[in-house]
Amino acid sequence: MSGNLPPYLRLGVNIDHVATIRNARGGEHPDPVRAAELAAAAGADGITAHLREDRRHIRDADIARLKDLVGLPLNLEMAATPEMLDIALRHRPHACCIVPERREEVTTEGGLDAAGLHNHLKPIVDRLRDAGIRVSLFINADTRQLEAAVSLGAPVVELHTGAYCDAAFARENAKRDAELARLANAAKEGAALGLEVHAGHGLTFDTVAPVAAMPELAELNIGHFLIGEAIFIGLEGSIRRMRAVMDEARRAATEGRAERA
């Protein structure tokens, strides 16, 4: 199995909340595109941006500029709606991650019910794939959802790490460990099904290492924490430190497995 696992863990940086700060006052500062360029310089492997229905942070013009001006793959997070499909097909980002979305939520609250929404999602996934866009589904760590991703023809899934991070923050250690085990099992299941497995939501310097150590994962997407931490140590410093924590966790896990082999 290890011969098919990614030796390097990619970091996708979500720049949504740079736009949140900009929109709080209006105008053009701080610029999400500048943040994406700094992220590239600091070691990010891709840029993630969520164009929400209410445009609370990222705007349509941001997507066009990110696609045209930043030399990293763009991962567009989007709801499964006709409007967002049209926008994705117009801009042709490297990847589209389909996420659940409710107007009243503060942030994404859980994974997409890919199994229950199969008939709704199938034509959207097909049109994105036909346009050469890599499709990802943001799901909970659940066998039924992994199998639905395969059935839908989505080559990538992103596992929702929010429950694990919430339990870690609340110091609910038993729940934290159980959620971490669920993520690890789902990563293994997903890889066995032929999916490329990513993970993200709520990850911090303190919670990322056990997730980064999972050998089946190919990419982590992290945003809010990095932007918040940038207030204290700068955006490049925040991203470089996250990159270092991820790399050390992956290196230590790889060496540990080699010693046990």
C-alpha positions as CSV (number, residue, x, y, z in Angstrom):
1,M,0.0,0.0,0.0
2,S,2.8,2.5,0.9
3,G,4.0,2.6,-2.7
4,N,0.9,4.4,-3.7
5,L,0.9,6.9,-0.8
6,P,2.0,10.5,-1.2
7,P,5.4,11.2,0.3
8,Y,4.8,14.9,0.5
9,L,1.9,16.6,2.1
10,R,0.6,19.6,0.2
11,L,-0.6,22.7,2.0
12,G,-3.5,24.7,0.5
13,V,-4.0,28.1,2.1
14,N,-7.5,29.5,2.3
15,I,-7.4,33.3,1.9
16,D,-11.2,33.9,2.5
17,H,-10.7,35.8,5.8
18,V,-8.3,38.3,4.3
19,A,-11.4,39.3,2.2
20,T,-13.5,39.2,5.3
21,I,-11.3,41.9,6.8
22,R,-11.4,43.9,3.6
23,N,-15.2,43.7,3.4
24,A,-15.7,44.8,7.0
25,R,-14.6,48.3,6.0
26,G,-15.0,48.3,2.3
27,G,-12.4,49.3,-0.3
28,E,-9.7,47.1,-1.6
29,H,-7.4,46.5,1.4
30,P,-6.2,44.0,2.5
31,D,-6.1,42.4,-0.9
32,P,-6.7,38.6,-1.1
33,V,-4.5,38.3,-4.2
34,R,-1.5,39.8,-2.3
35,A,-2.2,37.3,0.5
36,A,-2.1,34.5,-2.1
37,E,1.2,35.8,-3.5
38,L,2.7,35.9,0.1
39,A,1.3,32.4,0.7
40,A,3.1,31.1,-2.5
41,A,6.4,32.7,-1.3
42,A,6.0,31.1,2.2
43,G,5.6,27.5,0.9
44,A,1.9,27.0,0.1
45,D,1.2,24.5,-2.7
46,G,-2.2,25.9,-3.6
47,I,-4.8,28.6,-2.8
48,T,-8.3,27.9,-1.7
49,A,-11.2,30.4,-1.9
50,H,-14.8,29.9,-1.1
51,L,-17.2,32.0,-3.2
52,R,-20.3,32.0,-1.0
53,E,-23.8,32.8,-2.2
54,D,-23.9,36.0,-0.1
55,R,-20.3,37.0,-1.1
56,R,-19.5,37.6,2.6
57,H,-15.8,37.4,1.9
58,I,-14.5,36.3,-1.5
59,R,-16.0,38.2,-4.5
60,D,-16.4,37.2,-8.1
61,A,-13.6,39.6,-9.1
62,D,-11.3,38.0,-6.6
63,I,-11.7,34.6,-8.3
64,A,-10.8,36.1,-11.7
65,R,-7.7,37.8,-10.3
66,L,-6.6,34.7,-8.3
67,K,-6.9,32.6,-11.4
68,D,-5.0,35.0,-13.6
69,L,-2.3,36.5,-11.3
70,V,-1.3,33.9,-8.8
71,G,1.1,31.1,-9.9
72,L,-0.4,28.4,-7.8
73,P,-3.3,26.0,-8.4
74,L,-6.7,27.5,-7.4
75,N,-9.2,25.4,-5.5
76,L,-12.6,27.0,-5.7
77,E,-14.9,26.0,-2.8
78,M,-18.5,26.2,-4.0
79,A,-22.0,25.2,-3.2
80,A,-23.8,22.8,-5.7
81,T,-25.9,25.5,-7.3
82,P,-26.4,26.5,-10.9
83,E,-24.9,29.9,-10.3
84,M,-21.7,28.5,-8.8
85,L,-21.5,25.9,-11.6
86,D,-21.6,28.6,-14.2
87,I,-18.9,30.6,-12.4
88,A,-16.7,27.6,-12.1
89,L,-17.1,26.7,-15.8
90,R,-16.4,30.4,-16.7
91,H,-13.1,30.6,-14.8
92,R,-11.9,27.0,-15.0
93,P,-9.9,26.8,-11.7
94,H,-7.6,23.8,-11.2
95,A,-10.1,22.2,-8.8
96,C,-13.6,22.7,-7.3
97,C,-14.4,21.5,-3.9
98,I,-18.2,21.1,-3.5
99,V,-19.2,22.1,0.1
100,P,-22.5,22.3,1.9
101,E,-23.7,25.9,2.5
102,R,-26.3,27.6,4.6
103,R,-26.7,31.4,4.4
104,E,-27.1,31.7,8.2
105,E,-24.1,29.6,9.2
106,V,-20.9,31.4,10.4
107,T,-18.6,28.8,8.9
108,T,-19.1,25.4,7.2
109,E,-20.7,23.2,9.9
110,G,-20.2,19.7,8.5
111,G,-19.6,17.6,5.5
112,L,-21.7,17.3,2.4
113,D,-24.3,14.6,2.3
114,A,-22.9,13.2,-1.0
115,A,-24.9,10.0,-0.6
116,G,-28.2,11.7,0.0
117,L,-27.7,14.3,-2.7
118,H,-26.4,11.9,-5.3
119,N,-28.9,12.7,-8.0
120,H,-28.4,16.4,-7.5
121,L,-24.6,16.3,-7.5
122,K,-24.1,13.9,-10.3
123,P,-24.7,16.3,-13.3
124,I,-22.6,19.0,-11.5
125,V,-19.7,16.7,-11.0
126,D,-20.0,15.5,-14.5
127,R,-20.0,19.0,-16.0
128,L,-17.0,20.0,-13.9
129,R,-15.0,16.9,-14.9
130,D,-15.9,17.4,-18.5
131,A,-14.5,20.9,-18.3
132,G,-11.2,19.5,-17.0
133,I,-11.7,20.7,-13.5
134,R,-10.6,18.4,-10.6
135,V,-13.7,17.7,-8.4
136,S,-13.4,17.3,-4.7
137,L,-16.2,16.6,-2.2
138,F,-16.0,18.0,1.4
139,I,-17.4,15.2,3.5
140,N,-17.5,13.8,7.0
141,A,-15.3,10.8,7.8
142,D,-17.9,8.2,6.9
143,T,-17.8,5.1,4.7
144,R,-21.1,5.9,3.1
145,Q,-19.9,9.3,2.0
146,L,-16.6,7.9,0.6
147,E,-18.5,5.3,-1.4
148,A,-20.8,8.0,-2.7
149,A,-17.8,10.0,-3.9
150,V,-16.7,7.0,-5.9
151,S,-20.2,6.5,-7.3
152,L,-20.3,10.2,-8.3
153,G,-17.0,10.0,-10.1
154,A,-15.3,12.6,-7.9
155,P,-11.5,11.7,-7.7
156,V,-10.9,13.7,-4.5
157,V,-12.5,14.0,-1.1
158,E,-11.7,16.4,1.7
159,L,-12.4,15.1,5.2
160,H,-14.0,17.5,7.6
161,T,-11.6,17.8,10.6
162,G,-13.8,20.3,12.6
163,A,-15.2,17.8,15.1
164,Y,-11.7,16.7,16.0
165,C,-10.4,20.2,16.4
166,D,-13.4,21.3,18.4
167,A,-12.9,18.4,20.8
168,A,-9.2,19.2,21.1
169,F,-9.9,22.8,21.9
170,A,-12.5,21.9,24.5
171,R,-9.9,19.4,26.0
172,E,-12.4,16.6,25.6
173,N,-9.6,14.0,25.2
174,A,-11.7,10.9,24.7
175,K,-13.8,12.6,22.0
176,R,-10.7,14.1,20.4
177,D,-9.1,10.6,20.2
178,A,-12.2,9.0,18.8
179,E,-12.6,11.7,16.1
180,L,-8.9,11.4,15.2
181,A,-9.4,7.6,14.8
182,R,-12.4,8.2,12.6
183,L,-10.3,10.5,10.4
184,A,-7.5,8.0,10.2
185,N,-9.9,5.1,9.2
186,A,-11.6,7.2,6.6
187,A,-8.3,8.2,5.1
188,K,-7.3,4.6,4.8
189,E,-10.7,3.6,3.4
190,G,-10.6,6.5,0.9
191,A,-7.2,5.6,-0.4
192,A,-8.2,1.9,-0.7
193,L,-11.2,3.0,-2.8
194,G,-8.8,4.9,-5.2
195,L,-9.6,8.4,-3.9
196,E,-7.1,11.1,-3.3
197,V,-7.8,12.1,0.3
198,H,-7.4,15.7,1.7
199,A,-8.4,17.1,5.0
200,G,-9.2,20.4,6.6
201,H,-11.3,22.7,8.8
202,G,-10.2,24.2,12.1
203,L,-6.6,23.0,12.1
204,T,-4.0,24.8,14.2
205,F,-0.4,24.5,15.1
206,D,-1.6,22.4,18.1
207,T,-3.9,20.0,16.2
208,V,-2.3,19.6,12.8
209,A,0.5,17.1,13.6
210,P,-1.6,14.0,14.2
211,V,-3.6,14.7,11.0
212,A,-0.4,15.4,8.9
213,A,1.0,12.1,10.1
214,M,-1.7,10.1,8.4
215,P,0.2,8.7,5.3
216,E,-2.9,8.4,3.1
217,L,-3.5,12.2,3.1
218,A,-2.2,14.2,0.1
219,E,-3.2,17.7,1.1
220,L,-4.4,19.8,4.0
221,N,-6.4,23.0,3.5
222,I,-6.1,25.6,6.3
223,G,-7.2,29.2,6.4
224,H,-8.9,30.9,9.3
225,F,-6.1,30.0,11.8
226,L,-3.3,31.1,9.5
227,I,-5.0,34.5,8.9
228,G,-5.6,35.0,12.6
229,E,-2.1,34.0,13.6
230,A,-0.8,36.4,11.0
231,I,-1.8,39.3,13.3
232,F,0.9,38.2,15.7
233,I,3.7,36.7,13.5
234,G,2.9,37.8,10.0
235,L,1.3,35.8,7.2
236,E,4.5,34.4,5.8
237,G,5.6,33.5,9.4
238,S,2.3,31.8,10.1
239,I,2.4,29.7,6.9
240,R,6.1,28.8,7.2
241,R,5.5,27.6,10.7
242,M,2.5,25.5,9.7
243,R,4.5,24.1,6.8
244,A,7.3,23.1,9.2
245,V,4.9,21.5,11.7
246,M,3.3,19.5,8.9
247,D,6.6,18.4,7.4
248,E,8.0,17.3,10.8
249,A,4.9,15.3,11.6
250,R,5.0,13.6,8.2
251,R,8.8,12.9,8.5
252,A,8.5,11.5,12.0
253,A,5.6,9.3,11.1
254,T,7.4,8.0,8.0
255,E,10.5,7.2,10.0
256,G,8.4,5.5,12.7
257,R,6.8,3.2,10.1
258,A,10.1,2.4,8.6
259,E,11.5,1.4,12.0
260,R,8.6,-0.9,12.7
261,A,8.8,-2.6,9.2
